[in-house]
Amino acid sequence: AIEKTEEGFELQIIKKPRHVDVNKCISCGKCSEVCPVEYDREYELGIGKRKAIDSPSVKPFPEGFAIDERMCLHFKGEECYACVESCPNDAINLDERPEETRIQAKALILATGMELFDVSRVKELGYGRYKDVITSLELERMLDPEGPTKGEVVRPSNMKRPRSVAFVLCAGSRDRRFLKHCCRIGCMTALKQAYEIRQLYGEEVEVYVCYNDIRATGRMHEEFYQTARDSGIIMLHGIPSEIREKGGRLTLRIFDVGTWKLEELNVDLVILIPGVTSASNAKEVGNQLGVQMDEDTFFKTLDPLRSVNETQIEGVFLSGCSAGPMDIMSSISHARAAALSALIYLKGKERALKS
């Protein structure tokens, strides 16, 4: 919770228990081996599995395992101490409780981030209905050498390599029914992943990219776009009106504005490039502070022409995707500007107090 005070802001922070002492944990994995609970890893299409006690990520910081209370049998009222009994360093504490901390601050930087749009809402694209329609984030997990398929691209329906794939951009974005705004990252994400597939498999896999417009606006982005096209990626200037499954494959009908022809694709795998929205908790944070949000669900800046970080609430600044969709480089630059704006604000208050 966040409260506005005369001095600035008071933040109540609750640290959830990890139930594993990271100073004692050596990440040996013995606790995870004996854990009886197994469930799907997020964004891994049911291929990757994890245990109720597991490493939060491939290289977490701080290093060590953690217990997911939502899945652990012990926290569901059952008698289970398998992980405690297997730990050689006595690092597991099932009795650990949440810790509350209160912080006084004179300035706040909102870095709530962004989330991908739920493409299952775009019914005609078939996500959630057809196994071989996936998102770019799920493909990224496949392409990761530490991911569920160890860097191999497969069809979730049969775990075999696809012979052809199609990328469909603007899934939910630039669409009056859902998100009117451009996500800013979709075009380059699709080109990067399409190019990576071409580099991995060459002529063995046909790669199509179906787009509204290619917005390669960053430094060297246009050059990369040309490199991707030259690699043999087939570009279609149009979005499919519907995706259907037929004979074990996916059929897309696209009117290509570039050639003025109606094209029909039959592919093994479709990758949707989702739009981008603000984080699910952004509205709650905004309500607590009184920071206004725009119709695109991102926070409003005080003056978009003169300041990209300031809000209408004194002492509250925006960083990265809290202010709108951005790629990594833009988010870093925006965060630096937010930190500098907060520092200038604090220095100004300090001088005012002295005078």
C-alpha positions, 0 to 999 in steps of 0.5 A: 500500500502507498499513502501520501503524507506531508513529508512525501510518501509512506510505502507498506511493503510485504515480503512474501516468505521464500521458505528457503534460506538463500545463504544456506541453499547450494542449489543441489536440487535434492528438494525438488527431486523428492517433491511430489508436486509437478505442474506446468511452467508458465509460457512453456505450452505444457512441455516444461514442468516444475515442482512446488519447490524449485529454482524461480528461474534459470539464473535467479538472484539471489541464487537458491530455490523457493517454495510456491505456497499455492502448489505445496501440499504442506500449505494445503493442509497435508502432511508433507515434509519431503523437501525438509528431510532431503535438504543437506544444509537445513535450509528449508523453513516451512514456518517462515512468515511474511515480513512487513517493512515501511519506507518513507520516501520523498519521491516515487518512480513508477516502474510497473512495466507492461503485459502482453495482451490476452490473444485468446480474446481475438477468437478468429485467430484460434489461440487456445483452440488450436494447439499449434497456434502459439504466442511469440513469448512461447516461441521465445521459450522454445528458442532458448537453449535452457527452455522446454525444447532446448532451443528446438522449434516444435509443433505442440500437437505432435512435438515434431519440427514444423515444415512451415511457420507463419507469424501474424502481427498485431494480434489485438493491437491496432484493433478498435475492438481491443487495443487501438495503439501500436505495441512498438515491439511486435515488428522487430520481435517477429523479424528477429524470431523469423530470422532466427528460425531461418538461421537454425533450419534454412530451407527446411522450414518455410517462414511467412510474416503477415503484417499490417505495416513494418515499423522498423524505426530504431537504429539499424532496425531498417537494415535488419529488416532488409537482412531478414527479407534477404534470408528468404522470409516471405513477407505478406502485407495483410492479416488473416481474417481467420485461422482454421485447422484443416487436415492437421495443418492450419489454413490462413487466407490473407489479402496481400496489399502488396500484390493485390492478391488473395493468398491461402497459406497452409502451415504447421505452426502459427505464431501470434505477436500480441499487443501490449497493455499496462501491468495488471496492478498499474490501475491499483497503484495509480488509484492509490497515488491519484495518478491519471491513466490514459485510454490506452491504460498507461499513465498520463504524463504532465506534459508529453511535449516537455516532460516524458517522466513527470505526472500531475502528482508532485514527486511521482515520476514515470519510468519505462513501460508505465508511460507506454509501450517501449523496447528494452533500449528505450525503457533503459533511457527512460528510466535514467531520465526518470531517476534524473528527474527525481534527483532534480526534484529532491535537490529543488526541495532541499534548496527550498528548505534551506532558504 
